[in-house]
């Protein structure tokens, strides 16, 4: 073909090709962006699940040590009673101020309230009784997305368990949208609960700091719902996950 008779692409043809190319590239980039968002979404969901599960596993381990060691592991002389003496039956050991304030004695559950609970136990198994607290705070809290579940652990000092001074609160779960618990005795009866008893009864015994009542708690069931930071692609809502941990207490 003679160069003088050869013809190239017209402007319209070039524009059509460019339009098709832009459409294809736009589809590809949209797909890639969607995949990246899905990857980030799944990563955040995994992080959320792992954070909540680790926190509840820690809580379960802590509660398993609630009330240990206690006066049963020691001679009465450890608590200041004379040689040969036994711990008096009255007041009951859980109400005895000498035992309640002793740094050797872990009283177990000390307080159940709507926002959290306090208990004592050697959670590190290092021979030191700790005062351990869990609570949910609404925030705001710098650097965190609240409501948040916090944990505090401090060595017990010689005061009543409900009056332990000092805390070192640390956030263990962010974006907590629901936190509740139910405490049961050995017969399965509810001792304390943040949930209303069905159908419309009020909450059972909260706040509860009664030593005798709390010593009857054999099982503590904790339920928590958390949500993700971002809106999900499929649902248009923030992802949510529910967690439950049930711990038997060695009270």
DRENPA-3360 file (N, C-alpha, C; in nm, 2 decimals, always signed):
BEGIN
1 = XXXXXXXX = +0.09/-0.12/+0.00/+0.00/+0.00/+0.00/+0.09/+0.12/+0.00 ~ +0.05/+0.21/-0.08/+0.13/+0.34/-0.09/+0.11/+0.42/+0.04 ~ +0.22/+0.48/+0.08/+0.21/+0.56/+0.21/+0.11/+0.68/+0.19 ~ +0.09/+0.72/+0.07/+0.00/+0.83/+0.05/-0.15/+0.79/+0.06 ~ -0.17/+0.66/+0.04/-0.31/+0.61/+0.05/-0.34/+0.55/+0.19 ~ -0.24/+0.52/+0.27/-0.26/+0.46/+0.40/-0.33/+0.56/+0.49 ~ -0.42/+0.51/+0.57/-0.49/+0.60/+0.66/-0.48/+0.54/+0.81 ~ -0.47/+0.64/+0.90/-0.46/+0.60/+1.05/-0.60/+0.60/+1.11;
9 = XXXXXXXX = -0.59/+0.60/+1.24/-0.72/+0.60/+1.32/-0.77/+0.74/+1.32 ~ -0.90/+0.75/+1.31/-0.96/+0.88/+1.32/-0.97/+0.92/+1.46 ~ -1.00/+1.05/+1.49/-1.01/+1.10/+1.62/-1.12/+1.03/+1.70 ~ -1.23/+1.00/+1.63/-1.35/+0.94/+1.69/-1.31/+0.80/+1.73 ~ -1.23/+0.73/+1.65/-1.19/+0.59/+1.68/-1.10/+0.59/+1.80 ~ -1.01/+0.69/+1.81/-0.92/+0.70/+1.93/-1.00/+0.72/+2.05 ~ -1.10/+0.81/+2.04/-1.18/+0.84/+2.16/-1.26/+0.72/+2.21 ~ -1.31/+0.64/+2.11/-1.38/+0.52/+2.15/-1.29/+0.42/+2.22;
17 = XXXXXXXX = -1.17/+0.40/+2.16/-1.08/+0.31/+2.22/-1.04/+0.36/+2.36 ~ -1.01/+0.49/+2.38/-0.98/+0.54/+2.51/-1.09/+0.52/+2.61 ~ -1.21/+0.54/+2.56/-1.33/+0.53/+2.65/-1.34/+0.38/+2.70 ~ -1.32/+0.29/+2.60/-1.33/+0.15/+2.64/-1.22/+0.11/+2.74 ~ -1.10/+0.16/+2.71/-0.99/+0.14/+2.80/-1.01/+0.19/+2.94 ~ -1.06/+0.32/+2.95/-1.09/+0.38/+3.08/-1.20/+0.30/+3.15 ~ -1.30/+0.25/+3.08/-1.40/+0.17/+3.14/-1.35/+0.04/+3.20 ~ -1.26/-0.03/+3.12/-1.20/-0.15/+3.17/-1.11/-0.12/+3.29;
25 = XXXXXXXX = -1.02/-0.02/+3.28/-0.94/+0.01/+3.39/-1.01/+0.05/+3.51 ~ -1.12/+0.13/+3.49/-1.21/+0.17/+3.61/-1.27/+0.05/+3.68 ~ -1.31/-0.05/+3.60/-1.37/-0.17/+3.66/-1.26/-0.25/+3.73 ~ -1.14/-0.26/+3.67/-1.03/-0.33/+3.74/-0.99/-0.26/+3.87 ~ -0.97/-0.13/+3.87/-0.93/-0.06/+3.99/-1.04/-0.06/+4.09 ~ -1.17/-0.05/+4.05/-1.28/-0.06/+4.15/-1.28/-0.20/+4.21 ~ -1.25/-0.31/+4.14/-1.24/-0.44/+4.19/-1.13/-0.45/+4.29 ~ -1.01/-0.39/+4.25/-0.90/-0.40/+4.34/-0.92/-0.32/+4.47;
33 = XXXXXXXX = -0.98/-0.20/+4.46/-1.02/-0.13/+4.58/-1.11/-0.20/+4.67 ~ -1.21/-0.27/+4.61/-1.31/-0.35/+4.68/-1.24/-0.46/+4.76 ~ -1.15/-0.53/+4.69/-1.07/-0.64/+4.75/-0.99/-0.59/+4.86 ~ -0.93/-0.47/+4.85/-0.85/-0.41/+4.95/-0.93/-0.38/+5.07 ~ -1.05/-0.32/+5.05/-1.14/-0.29/+5.16/-1.19/-0.42/+5.23 ~ -1.22/-0.52/+5.15/-1.26/-0.65/+5.21/-1.14/-0.71/+5.30 ~ -1.02/-0.70/+5.24/-0.91/-0.75/+5.32/-0.89/-0.68/+5.45 ~ -0.90/-0.54/+5.44/-0.89/-0.46/+5.56/-1.00/-0.49/+5.66;
41 = XXXXXXXX = -1.12/-0.51/+5.60/-1.24/-0.54/+5.68/-1.22/-0.67/+5.76 ~ -1.17/-0.78/+5.69/-1.15/-0.91/+5.75/-1.04/-0.90/+5.86 ~ -0.94/-0.82/+5.83/-0.83/-0.80/+5.92/-0.87/-0.74/+6.05 ~ -0.96/-0.63/+6.03/-1.01/-0.56/+6.15/-1.10/-0.66/+6.23 ~ -1.18/-0.74/+6.16/-1.27/-0.83/+6.23/-1.19/-0.93/+6.31 ~ -1.09/-0.98/+6.25/-1.00/-1.08/+6.31/-0.94/-1.02/+6.44 ~ -0.89/-0.89/+6.42/-0.83/-0.82/+6.54/-0.93/-0.80/+6.65 ~ -1.05/-0.76/+6.61/-1.15/-0.74/+6.71/-1.19/-0.87/+6.78;
49 = XXXXXXXX = -1.20/-0.98/+6.71/-1.23/-1.11/+6.77/-1.11/-1.15/+6.86 ~ -0.99/-1.14/+6.81/-0.88/-1.18/+6.89/-0.86/-1.10/+7.02 ~ -0.88/-0.97/+7.01/-0.87/-0.88/+7.13/-0.97/-0.92/+7.23 ~ -1.10/-0.94/+7.19/-1.20/-0.97/+7.29/-1.18/-1.11/+7.34 ~ -1.14/-1.21/+7.26/-1.12/-1.34/+7.31/-1.01/-1.35/+7.41 ~ -0.90/-1.28/+7.38/-0.78/-1.28/+7.47/-0.82/-1.22/+7.61 ~ -0.90/-1.11/+7.60/-0.94/-1.04/+7.72/-1.03/-1.13/+7.81 ~ -1.12/-1.20/+7.75/-1.21/-1.29/+7.82/-1.13/-1.42/+7.87;
57 = XXXXXXXX = -1.04/-1.46/+7.79/-0.95/-1.57/+7.84/-0.87/-1.53/+7.97 ~ -0.82/-1.41/+7.96/-0.75/-1.35/+8.08/-0.85/-1.34/+8.20 ~ -0.97/-1.30/+8.17/-1.07/-1.29/+8.28/-1.10/-1.42/+8.34 ~ -1.11/-1.52/+8.25/-1.14/-1.66/+8.30/-1.03/-1.71/+8.39 ~ -0.90/-1.69/+8.34/-0.79/-1.73/+8.42/-0.79/-1.66/+8.56 ~ -0.81/-1.53/+8.56/-0.82/-1.45/+8.68/-0.92/-1.50/+8.78 ~ -1.04/-1.52/+8.72/-1.15/-1.57/+8.81/-1.12/-1.71/+8.87 ~ -1.05/-1.79/+8.79/-1.02/-1.92/+8.84/-0.93/-1.92/+8.97;
65 = XXXXXXXX = -0.86/-1.81/+8.98/-0.77/-1.79/+9.10/-0.84/-1.71/+9.21 ~ -0.97/-1.67/+9.19/-1.04/-1.59/+9.29/-1.05/-1.67/+9.42 ~ -1.01/-1.60/+9.53/-1.03/-1.67/+9.66/-0.92/-1.76/+9.69 ~ -0.81/-1.76/+9.62/-0.69/-1.84/+9.65/-0.57/-1.76/+9.65 ~ -0.48/-1.77/+9.76/-0.50/-1.86/+9.88/-0.58/-1.79/+9.98 ~ -0.64/-1.87/+10.07/-0.73/-1.81/+10.17/-0.69/-1.87/+10.31 ~ -0.77/-1.84/+10.41/-0.74/-1.87/+10.55/-0.73/-2.03/+10.57 ~ -0.79/-2.10/+10.48/-0.79/-2.25/+10.49/-0.65/-2.31/+10.47;
73 = XXXXXXXX = -0.57/-2.23/+10.40/-0.43/-2.28/+10.37/-0.33/-2.25/+10.48 ~ -0.37/-2.18/+10.58/-0.28/-2.13/+10.68/-0.32/-2.17/+10.83 ~ -0.22/-2.17/+10.91/-0.25/-2.19/+11.06/-0.31/-2.06/+11.11 ~ -0.39/-2.06/+11.21/-0.45/-1.94/+11.27/-0.35/-1.84/+11.32 ~ -0.23/-1.89/+11.35/-0.13/-1.80/+11.40/-0.08/-1.70/+11.30 ~ -0.10/-1.74/+11.17/-0.06/-1.65/+11.06/-0.14/-1.52/+11.06 ~ -0.26/-1.53/+11.11/-0.35/-1.41/+11.12/-0.35/-1.35/+11.26 ~ -0.26/-1.38/+11.34/-0.24/-1.31/+11.47/-0.31/-1.38/+11.58;
81 = XXXXXXXX = -0.37/-1.50/+11.56/-0.44/-1.57/+11.67/-0.33/-1.64/+11.75 ~ -0.35/-1.67/+11.88/-0.25/-1.73/+11.96/-0.22/-1.88/+11.92 ~ -0.10/-1.93/+11.95/-0.07/-2.07/+11.92/-0.18/-2.16/+11.98 ~ -0.22/-2.26/+11.89/-0.32/-2.36/+11.94/-0.46/-2.31/+11.91 ~ -0.48/-2.19/+11.88/-0.61/-2.14/+11.86/-0.66/-2.17/+11.72 ~ -0.79/-2.17/+11.70/-0.85/-2.19/+11.57/-0.92/-2.06/+11.53 ~ -0.94/-2.05/+11.40/-1.02/-1.93/+11.36/-1.16/-1.94/+11.41 ~ -1.21/-1.84/+11.48/-1.34/-1.84/+11.54/-1.45/-1.86/+11.43;
89 = XXXXXXXX = -1.56/-1.92/+11.47/-1.67/-1.95/+11.38/-1.75/-1.82/+11.36 ~ -1.75/-1.73/+11.46/-1.83/-1.61/+11.45/-1.73/-1.49/+11.48 ~ -1.74/-1.39/+11.40/-1.82/-1.38/+11.28/-1.77/-1.48/+11.18 ~ -1.85/-1.51/+11.08/-1.81/-1.60/+10.97/-1.68/-1.56/+10.91 ~ -1.60/-1.65/+10.86/-1.47/-1.61/+10.81/-1.48/-1.50/+10.70 ~ -1.58/-1.51/+10.61/-1.59/-1.41/+10.51/-1.62/-1.27/+10.56 ~ -1.67/-1.27/+10.69/-1.71/-1.14/+10.75/-1.61/-1.10/+10.85 ~ -1.51/-1.18/+10.89/-1.42/-1.15/+10.99/-1.32/-1.04/+10.95;
97 = XXXXXXXX = -1.32/-0.93/+11.01/-1.23/-0.82/+10.97/-1.09/-0.85/+10.97 ~ -1.04/-0.94/+11.06/-0.90/-0.98/+11.06/-0.86/-1.05/+10.93 ~ -0.95/-1.14/+10.89/-0.92/-1.21/+10.76/-0.94/-1.13/+10.64 ~ -1.04/-1.04/+10.64/-1.07/-0.96/+10.52/-0.96/-0.86/+10.49 ~ -0.89/-0.82/+10.60/-0.78/-0.72/+10.58/-0.65/-0.78/+10.57 ~ -0.64/-0.91/+10.59/-0.50/-0.97/+10.58/-0.45/-0.99/+10.44 ~ -0.33/-0.95/+10.41/-0.27/-0.96/+10.28/-0.25/-1.11/+10.24 ~ -0.26/-1.20/+10.34/-0.24/-1.34/+10.31/-0.37/-1.41/+10.26;
105 = XXXXXXXX = -0.48/-1.34/+10.29/-0.61/-1.41/+10.26/-0.68/-1.34/+10.14 ~ -0.71/-1.42/+10.04/-0.79/-1.37/+9.93/-0.94/-1.40/+9.95 ~ -1.02/-1.30/+9.96/-1.16/-1.33/+9.99/-1.24/-1.37/+9.87 ~ -1.19/-1.37/+9.75/-1.26/-1.40/+9.63/-1.34/-1.28/+9.59 ~ -1.47/-1.30/+9.54/-1.55/-1.19/+9.50/-1.57/-1.09/+9.61 ~ -1.55/-0.96/+9.58/-1.57/-0.86/+9.68/-1.68/-0.76/+9.64 ~ -1.70/-0.75/+9.51/-1.81/-0.65/+9.47/-1.85/-0.69/+9.33 ~ -1.99/-0.69/+9.31/-2.05/-0.70/+9.18/-2.13/-0.58/+9.16;
113 = XXXXXXXX = -2.11/-0.51/+9.05/-2.18/-0.39/+9.02/-2.22/-0.39/+8.87 ~ -2.30/-0.29/+8.83/-2.35/-0.29/+8.69/-2.24/-0.27/+8.59 ~ -2.13/-0.20/+8.63/-2.03/-0.17/+8.53/-1.91/-0.27/+8.54 ~ -1.90/-0.36/+8.65/-1.79/-0.45/+8.66/-1.79/-0.52/+8.79 ~ -1.67/-0.57/+8.83/-1.66/-0.65/+8.95/-1.52/-0.64/+9.01 ~ -1.51/-0.67/+9.14/-1.38/-0.67/+9.21/-1.36/-0.81/+9.28 ~ -1.24/-0.87/+9.27/-1.22/-0.99/+9.34/-1.07/-1.00/+9.38 ~ -1.04/-1.09/+9.47/-0.90/-1.11/+9.51/-0.85/-1.25/+9.48;
121 = XXXXXXXX = -0.73/-1.26/+9.45/-0.67/-1.39/+9.42/-0.52/-1.38/+9.38 ~ -0.45/-1.48/+9.39/-0.31/-1.48/+9.34/-0.31/-1.52/+9.19 ~ -0.35/-1.42/+9.11/-0.37/-1.44/+8.97/-0.24/-1.47/+8.89 ~ -0.12/-1.43/+8.95/+0.01/-1.46/+8.89/+0.07/-1.58/+8.95 ~ +0.01/-1.64/+9.05/+0.07/-1.75/+9.12/+0.21/-1.73/+9.16 ~ +0.23/-1.61/+9.22/+0.37/-1.57/+9.27/+0.37/-1.56/+9.42 ~ +0.26/-1.60/+9.49/+0.26/-1.59/+9.63/+0.20/-1.46/+9.69 ~ +0.16/-1.37/+9.60/+0.11/-1.24/+9.64/-0.04/-1.23/+9.60;
129 = XXXXXXXX = -0.12/-1.20/+9.70/-0.27/-1.18/+9.67/-0.29/-1.05/+9.60 ~ -0.36/-1.05/+9.49/-0.39/-0.93/+9.41/-0.53/-0.89/+9.42 ~ -0.55/-0.76/+9.42/-0.69/-0.71/+9.40/-0.71/-0.68/+9.25 ~ -0.80/-0.75/+9.19/-0.83/-0.74/+9.05/-0.96/-0.68/+9.02 ~ -0.97/-0.59/+8.93/-1.09/-0.52/+8.89/-1.11/-0.53/+8.74 ~ -1.24/-0.54/+8.70/-1.28/-0.53/+8.56/-1.39/-0.43/+8.56 ~ -1.39/-0.34/+8.47/-1.50/-0.24/+8.45/-1.51/-0.20/+8.31 ~ -1.63/-0.15/+8.27/-1.66/-0.09/+8.14/-1.68/+0.06/+8.16;
137 = XXXXXXXX = -1.60/+0.14/+8.09/-1.62/+0.29/+8.10/-1.67/+0.34/+7.96 ~ -1.75/+0.44/+7.96/-1.81/+0.49/+7.84/-1.71/+0.58/+7.76 ~ -1.60/+0.63/+7.82/-1.51/+0.72/+7.76/-1.57/+0.86/+7.76 ~ -1.51/+0.96/+7.69/-1.39/+0.94/+7.60/-1.26/+0.91/+7.68 ~ -1.18/+0.84/+7.61/-1.04/+0.80/+7.66/-0.94/+0.82/+7.55 ~ -0.85/+0.91/+7.57/-0.75/+0.94/+7.47/-0.68/+0.82/+7.41 ~ -0.68/+0.80/+7.28/-0.61/+0.69/+7.21/-0.70/+0.57/+7.20 ~ -0.82/+0.57/+7.25/-0.90/+0.45/+7.24/-1.04/+0.48/+7.20;
145 = XXXXXXXX = -1.11/+0.38/+7.14/-1.25/+0.39/+7.09/-1.33/+0.32/+7.20 ~ -1.40/+0.40/+7.28/-1.48/+0.35/+7.39/-1.63/+0.36/+7.35 ~ -1.71/+0.28/+7.43/-1.69/+0.22/+7.56/-1.58/+0.11/+7.55 ~ -1.51/+0.10/+7.67/-1.39/+0.01/+7.68/-1.40/-0.07/+7.80 ~ -1.35/-0.20/+7.79/-1.33/-0.28/+7.90/-1.19/-0.26/+7.96 ~ -1.18/-0.23/+8.09/-1.05/-0.21/+8.15/-1.03/-0.32/+8.26 ~ -0.90/-0.34/+8.28/-0.86/-0.43/+8.39/-0.75/-0.36/+8.47 ~ -0.76/-0.39/+8.61/-0.66/-0.34/+8.70/-0.62/-0.45/+8.79;
153 = XXXXXXXX = -0.49/-0.46/+8.82/-0.43/-0.56/+8.91/-0.33/-0.49/+9.00 ~ -0.36/-0.50/+9.13/-0.27/-0.44/+9.23/-0.25/-0.53/+9.34 ~ -0.13/-0.54/+9.40/-0.11/-0.62/+9.52/-0.21/-0.58/+9.64 ~ -0.26/-0.67/+9.70/-0.36/-0.64/+9.81/-0.28/-0.57/+9.93 ~ -0.34/-0.47/+9.98/-0.29/-0.41/+10.10/-0.39/-0.44/+10.22 ~ -0.34/-0.41/+10.34/-0.42/-0.45/+10.46/-0.54/-0.36/+10.49 ~ -0.63/-0.36/+10.40/-0.76/-0.29/+10.42/-0.87/-0.38/+10.36 ~ -0.99/-0.34/+10.38/-1.11/-0.42/+10.33/-1.10/-0.43/+10.18;
161 = XXXXXXXX = -1.14/-0.54/+10.12/-1.13/-0.57/+9.98/-1.20/-0.46/+9.89 ~ -1.31/-0.41/+9.94/-1.38/-0.31/+9.87/-1.32/-0.17/+9.87 ~ -1.22/-0.15/+9.96/-1.15/-0.02/+9.98/-1.01/-0.02/+9.94 ~ -0.97/-0.12/+9.86/-0.83/-0.13/+9.82/-0.79/+0.00/+9.74 ~ -0.68/+0.06/+9.79/-0.64/+0.19/+9.72/-0.55/+0.16/+9.60 ~ -0.55/+0.25/+9.50/-0.46/+0.24/+9.39/-0.52/+0.15/+9.28 ~ -0.50/+0.19/+9.16/-0.54/+0.11/+9.04/-0.44/+0.13/+8.93 ~ -0.43/+0.04/+8.84/-0.35/+0.06/+8.72/-0.43/+0.02/+8.59;
169 = XXXXXXXX = -0.54/+0.09/+8.57/-0.64/+0.05/+8.47/-0.57/+0.04/+8.33 ~ -0.60/-0.06/+8.26/-0.55/-0.08/+8.13/-0.66/-0.13/+8.04 ~ -0.67/-0.07/+7.92/-0.78/-0.11/+7.83/-0.75/-0.24/+7.77 ~ -0.84/-0.34/+7.78/-0.82/-0.47/+7.72/-0.91/-0.50/+7.60 ~ -1.02/-0.42/+7.59/-1.11/-0.43/+7.48/-1.17/-0.30/+7.45 ~ -1.18/-0.26/+7.32/-1.24/-0.14/+7.27/-1.37/-0.17/+7.21 ~ -1.45/-0.06/+7.19/-1.58/-0.07/+7.12/-1.67/-0.17/+7.18 ~ -1.68/-0.17/+7.31/-1.77/-0.26/+7.38/-1.91/-0.20/+7.38;
177 = XXXXXXXX = -2.01/-0.27/+7.32/-2.14/-0.21/+7.31/-2.24/-0.27/+7.41 ~ -2.19/-0.38/+7.47/-2.28/-0.45/+7.57/-2.19/-0.53/+7.66 ~ -2.21/-0.52/+7.79/-2.13/-0.60/+7.89/-2.22/-0.63/+8.00 ~ -2.24/-0.76/+8.03/-2.33/-0.80/+8.14/-2.28/-0.93/+8.20 ~ -2.33/-0.97/+8.31/-2.29/-1.09/+8.38/-2.40/-1.14/+8.46 ~ -2.39/-1.27/+8.50/-2.49/-1.33/+8.59/-2.41/-1.43/+8.68 ~ -2.43/-1.41/+8.81/-2.36/-1.50/+8.91/-2.46/-1.60/+8.96 ~ -2.42/-1.73/+8.97/-2.51/-1.84/+9.01/-2.45/-1.90/+9.13;
185 = XXXXXXXX = -2.54/-1.96/+9.22/-2.49/-2.04/+9.33/-2.48/-2.18/+9.29 ~ -2.45/-2.27/+9.39/-2.43/-2.41/+9.35/-2.56/-2.48/+9.30 ~ -2.67/-2.43/+9.33/-2.80/-2.48/+9.29/-2.85/-2.43/+9.15 ~ -2.77/-2.33/+9.10/-2.81/-2.27/+8.98/-2.90/-2.14/+8.99 ~ -2.92/-2.11/+9.12/-3.00/-1.99/+9.14/-2.92/-1.86/+9.12 ~ -2.98/-1.76/+9.07/-2.91/-1.63/+9.04/-2.89/-1.56/+9.17 ~ -2.76/-1.52/+9.19/-2.72/-1.45/+9.31/-2.72/-1.30/+9.28 ~ -2.66/-1.26/+9.16/-2.65/-1.12/+9.12/-2.65/-1.13/+8.96;
193 = XXXXXXXX = -2.71/-1.02/+8.90/-2.71/-1.02/+8.76/-2.73/-0.88/+8.71 ~ -2.66/-0.84/+8.60/-2.69/-0.71/+8.53/-2.80/-0.72/+8.44 ~ -2.86/-0.84/+8.42/-2.97/-0.86/+8.33/-3.10/-0.86/+8.42 ~ -3.20/-0.81/+8.36/-3.33/-0.81/+8.43/-3.39/-0.95/+8.43 ~ -3.43/-1.00/+8.54/-3.49/-1.13/+8.54/-3.62/-1.13/+8.46 ~ -3.65/-1.24/+8.38/-3.77/-1.24/+8.30/-3.89/-1.24/+8.38 ~ -4.00/-1.18/+8.33/-4.00/-1.10/+8.21/-3.96/-0.95/+8.24 ~ -4.01/-0.90/+8.35/-3.98/-0.76/+8.38/-3.93/-0.73/+8.52;
201 = XXXXXXXX = -3.88/-0.83/+8.58/-3.83/-0.82/+8.72/-3.70/-0.73/+8.72 ~ -3.68/-0.66/+8.83/-3.56/-0.58/+8.84/-3.43/-0.66/+8.85 ~ -3.32/-0.60/+8.83/-3.19/-0.67/+8.85/-3.18/-0.73/+8.98 ~ -3.11/-0.84/+8.99/-3.10/-0.91/+9.12/-2.97/-0.87/+9.20 ~ -3.00/-0.81/+9.31/-2.89/-0.78/+9.41/-2.77/-0.71/+9.35 ~ -2.79/-0.59/+9.30/-2.68/-0.50/+9.25/-2.70/-0.36/+9.30 ~ -2.59/-0.30/+9.34/-2.46/-0.36/+9.36/-2.46/-0.45/+9.48 ~ -2.37/-0.55/+9.47/-2.37/-0.66/+9.57/-2.23/-0.66/+9.63;
209 = XXXXXXXX = -2.22/-0.62/+9.76/-2.09/-0.63/+9.83/-2.10/-0.71/+9.96 ~ -2.22/-0.78/+9.97/-2.24/-0.87/+10.09/-2.15/-0.99/+10.08 ~ -2.06/-1.00/+10.18/-1.97/-1.11/+10.18/-2.03/-1.25/+10.18 ~ -2.13/-1.27/+10.26/-2.20/-1.40/+10.27/-2.26/-1.43/+10.14 ~ -2.33/-1.33/+10.07/-2.39/-1.36/+9.95/-2.29/-1.39/+9.84 ~ -2.18/-1.32/+9.83/-2.08/-1.34/+9.73/-2.01/-1.47/+9.75 ~ -1.99/-1.51/+9.87/-1.93/-1.64/+9.90/-2.01/-1.76/+9.84 ~ -2.14/-1.73/+9.82/-2.23/-1.84/+9.76/-2.22/-1.85/+9.61;
217 = XXXXXXXX = -2.15/-1.75/+9.55/-2.13/-1.76/+9.40/-2.04/-1.87/+9.36 ~ -2.09/-1.96/+9.28/-2.00/-2.07/+9.23/-1.96/-2.05/+9.09 ~ -2.05/-1.98/+9.01/-2.02/-1.96/+8.87/-2.05/-1.82/+8.83 ~ -1.97/-1.76/+8.75/-1.99/-1.63/+8.70/-1.99/-1.64/+8.55 ~ -2.10/-1.60/+8.48/-2.11/-1.60/+8.34/-2.10/-1.46/+8.29 ~ -2.01/-1.43/+8.20/-1.99/-1.29/+8.15/-2.02/-1.29/+8.00 ~ -2.10/-1.20/+7.95/-2.13/-1.18/+7.81/-2.09/-1.04/+7.77 ~ -2.03/-1.04/+7.65/-1.98/-0.91/+7.60/-2.01/-0.90/+7.45;
225 = XXXXXXXX = -2.05/-0.79/+7.40/-2.07/-0.76/+7.25/-1.97/-0.65/+7.22 ~ -1.90/-0.67/+7.11/-1.81/-0.57/+7.06/-1.84/-0.54/+6.91 ~ -1.79/-0.42/+6.86/-1.81/-0.39/+6.72/-1.69/-0.34/+6.66 ~ -1.68/-0.35/+6.53/-1.56/-0.30/+6.46/-1.56/-0.15/+6.44 ~ -1.44/-0.10/+6.39/-1.42/+0.04/+6.37/-1.49/+0.10/+6.25 ~ -1.51/+0.02/+6.15/-1.56/+0.07/+6.02/-1.68/+0.00/+5.97 ~ -1.75/+0.07/+5.88/-1.88/+0.02/+5.82/-1.84/-0.09/+5.72 ~ -1.90/-0.20/+5.72/-1.87/-0.31/+5.63/-1.94/-0.29/+5.50;
233 = XXXXXXXX = -1.87/-0.34/+5.39/-1.92/-0.32/+5.26/-2.05/-0.38/+5.23 ~ -2.07/-0.51/+5.28/-2.19/-0.58/+5.25/-2.31/-0.53/+5.32 ~ -2.30/-0.50/+5.45/-2.41/-0.47/+5.53/-2.44/-0.32/+5.55 ~ -2.33/-0.24/+5.53/-2.35/-0.10/+5.55/-2.35/-0.06/+5.70 ~ -2.31/-0.16/+5.78/-2.30/-0.14/+5.93/-2.17/-0.19/+5.98 ~ -2.14/-0.15/+6.11/-2.02/-0.20/+6.17/-2.04/-0.34/+6.22 ~ -1.94/-0.42/+6.20/-1.94/-0.56/+6.23/-1.95/-0.58/+6.39 ~ -2.03/-0.68/+6.43/-2.04/-0.70/+6.57/-2.02/-0.85/+6.60;
241 = XXXXXXXX = -1.96/-0.88/+6.72/-1.94/-1.02/+6.76/-1.98/-1.03/+6.91 ~ -2.03/-1.14/+6.94/-2.07/-1.17/+7.08/-1.98/-1.28/+7.14 ~ -1.95/-1.26/+7.27/-1.86/-1.35/+7.34/-1.92/-1.39/+7.48 ~ -1.90/-1.51/+7.52/-1.94/-1.55/+7.65/-1.83/-1.63/+7.71 ~ -1.81/-1.61/+7.84/-1.72/-1.69/+7.92/-1.78/-1.73/+8.05 ~ -1.77/-1.85/+8.09/-1.83/-1.90/+8.21/-1.72/-1.96/+8.30 ~ -1.70/-1.90/+8.42/-1.60/-1.94/+8.51/-1.65/-2.00/+8.64 ~ -1.60/-2.11/+8.68/-1.63/-2.16/+8.82/-1.53/-2.10/+8.92;
249 = XXX = -1.58/-2.05/+9.03/-1.50/-1.99/+9.13/-1.47/-2.08/+9.24 ~ -1.34/-2.08/+9.28/-1.30/-2.17/+9.39/-1.32/-2.10/+9.53 ~ -1.44/-2.03/+9.54/-1.47/-1.96/+9.66/-1.47/-2.06/+9.78;
% end
